[in-house]
């Protein structure tokens, strides 16, 4: 199963989240728990489009994303998604290359 990095950042009004692999998926929330739940929902919607499902880029890209992070505090977390959705998305990639 593919694993996506999720970055949760503290902001002045609560928290925001993003994944370097999933452009445009940037939910916010008042609490860490609310933001995590918002991220779970947002990722499910973004990854449901299996034709445009992004492939995780790996640790080097993740380290670069963390270096570029504007937040003073950030958290890494595992957010479980629907296993069927992940399997469908994963089938779009063969040997690290997107299949057509």
N, C-alpha and C positions, 0 to 999 in steps of 0.2 A: 504494500500500500504506500502511495506517495505521502510524504509529510511536508506540510507547508509551515514556514516560520511565521509566527504571529507575534507582533510587537505591540505591547500595551504601554502607552505613555501617559504620565500624569500631566494634566493641564490645569489652567486656572479655574476651570469650571467643573472638572471631573477627570475623565479619562478618554482617550481615543485609542483606536486600534488600527493596524494595517498589516498587510502581508506584502513583502517586496515582490512576490510572484503574482499577485492578483491586483492589477492596476484598477484604481477607482473604488476599491472596497475599503472604506474608511469610516466605520461606525463610531459613535460616541455614546457616552453614558455618564450618569452622575456618580456611579460606583464601579469598582472593578468588576463585580459580579454582573451588573447590568451591561457593561461594555463587552464582557466576554460572551454573554448571551446574544447581544446584538451582532457580534462578530460571527458567531455560529450561524445565525440566520442569514447574514449577508454573504458569507462564504458559500453556503448551500445554494443561494440564488446565483451567484457568480459561477460556481462550478457545475451548475445544472446545464449550462450551455456547453455540451460536450464538444461541439465543433470548435469552440474557442477556449477550451479548458487549458489553462496555463500549466506547463510542466515546472515542478520545483527546480530552482536554479542551483541549489547546493550551498555548501558552507561558505565559500569565498564570497559569493554575492550577498549572503546573509551578514557576514562580518562587515562588508562595505556598507550595507544598509544601516547597521547599528552604529557605525562610525559617523554616518551622515545624519543620524537621528537628532532632531532639535530638542527633544525632551531631556530634562535633567535626570529623570527617573524612568526606566522602562523595565518591562517584565516580559519574559518569554513563557509561553504557556502552550499546552496541548489542548486543542478543542476538538473533541470527537465529532465527526459528521456521520451522516447516514452511510453505512458500509456499502450498500448497494450503489449509491451515488459515486463513491470513491472508486469502486471496481469498474463501473461504466466509464468513468473519466480515465482511469488508468489504462484501459484497453485501447485508448486513442494513441498510446505511445508504445513503440516497439524498440527495445534496445537504446532508449534515450533519445529516439528520433520520433517525431510525430508521424503516425501512419495516416494514410489517406483512404 
